[in-house]
Amino acid sequence: MKKTLIIILVIINGSFLTSCNSSDKKSEKVIVVKESDIVREKIGVNGMTCVGCEVTLEENILKIEGVVSVKASHTKKEAIIEFDSTKTDINTISKTIKESGYKPFNK
């Protein structure tokens, strides 16, 4: 009985580990930007309640051409965004935040 239980646990654990290490990796985009064009803005964001909200917001903002990085925090009610000021602006980012279901505000 113990051997059967151990074998079942090993199989379950092994299948879990292989599913987490799948070869279906997201492609990363490479952005070349002049350092002098990069702007870092902190925007207040109301309406995020969990890590899932953070991920949703980050993914949506990263779709904007010129956005270099995003870090959203539901606990701090903010998003820190680095973007190429020659390709996008804070108004476009705020619009995307609203379209994602959240409320941007000046911090």
Secondary structure as UniProt FT lines:
FT   HELIX           2..20
FT   HELIX           35..37
FT   STRAND          38..46
FT   HELIX           51..62
FT   TURN            65..66
FT   STRAND          67..73
FT   TURN            74..77
FT   STRAND          78..84
FT   TURN            85..87
FT   HELIX           90..99
FT   TURN            100..101
FT   STRAND          103..106
//
